[in-house]
């Protein structure tokens, strides 16, 4: 959840840093964050 807040608060810089980290965990997580980002946006 914190990733979503940082993504909306700071914008893309944080999202870009988090994307690679999440990608290692699973591409599915990226989809969830993108979905949440749009919802919270």
Number of C-alpha atoms within 10 A of each C-alpha: 8 6 16 21 15 16 21 15 11 10 12 13 10 16 21 11 11 15 18 13 12 16 12 9 11 11 12 11 14 18 11 12 18 16 13 15 18 11 9 11 11
